Amino acid sequence: MSKEELKLLRNRVTELRAEGKYKETIENCYNLIKKAMKLKDYKSLLTAYINLGASYYCIGDIELAFESLSKHSEYCDKYGDEEDILNSSNILALLYEYNKDYVSSKDTLKKAIDLGKKLRKYNIVSNAYSNYAHICMIEENYTEALEMAVIGLEIARLHKPASKILELRVRLNIGKALIGLDDFKNSKHIIDEIINDEILDLFIREKSQVYHLKGCWYSKQKLYKEALESYNVAKTLVESYNDIHLLQIIQEERCKLCDDMGNIDLGYQVQKEYITLLKEINNRELQSMALKLQVKHNMAEMRKKANMDFLTGLYNRSYIEVTANQWLKNDKIICIVFDVDKFKSFNDNYGHLFGDEVIKKVSRTCLNIIKKPDLVGRFGGDEFVILIKGNSKEKAISKAEQLLEGIRNLKIHDGNDVISITISIGISDNIDRIITDFKELFELADRGLYKAKKNGRNQICTYD
């Protein structure tokens, strides 16, 4: 894949998340990660992990969202710029809020505010202040919430080009904080200004939020009839774009209002609507759980495929190298390296399809002899690697002898011809724990393999 194709995939990932297609986003993110790793395109890796984290957050898998952001942070430290750090801060703050870790969420927002100011990303800074105000209101600290929202509005006005909707979103939080402080005069003024703003016709979500805020304004003053009318408008608007969680909040408040008003008939009707909504929420949660399970299954399959050699079904070179280096940290390992004698002649005389058949037959023989926890993989071409944990050279040599004999007994047919094959094997180990890197261990086994070739092939040589 070229750099240009990678860029298209990067854009595709961002577009899919913007469209709310989280399953497709996640699948494409893993595809992007795989291809970006090959090309060492770290900007693409950062894009993949930030969208992966956001998508997992949106389907409710917070554990995987944190894991993805952790990976993003890891690459960000090495290859990212300050804008990458700023982007991850916003999602991280949402994750902390989701887990009700408001201290960590506010700390993250403070860092985002400082960095955003430095980079003059005033829209992000304004949103951060607004989110900070939102958390303060959850904690019922309306004074600080108002302070944060007012600063957020000042910052929103610095954004170029000017954005009325950016300002309006902050003003909604100002109005909410004022209601919390029982400042009904100023909060009513803000609500009226927002409701009469023509821009609301373009932003249905914000329009529903302001009617919900108006309902809160009436309700806190025990003007129940007017509050119910505002909530009814908010409910109709929310149903049009199907924000089921805001709808639940509105329905709960409508139920309470009916009780406060003593309107039994209306209360019964609203309760029926609420029960129907709860059933829908339950169904959606089940669907979300099914989606998460499906995504996890798909991701497990993709990870498995990423670790496997396509032709043989054995582990590939990348997996072998990574696993060997992990084992070498704590374990004694014996490394067996072998290849097919005179393999090039099979391709030259019988064709590459026959050569592929030889590789597959050898792989099946390996799987019959090498069992877990030992590991066997195709290193490339006709070269294979086997990793055996432990300090028994005798066991390793015994396995190698079984392999040598098993390959000798293979008979591969090509028309009327029956072809026999042999292999040459080299063995190395880190039993003395001096070797800590797979490349060094492999190189020593490869020297043993070269020695076996030089001595006439079809044999085992241990490199000491």
Disulfide bonds with the S-S distance in Angstrom:
none
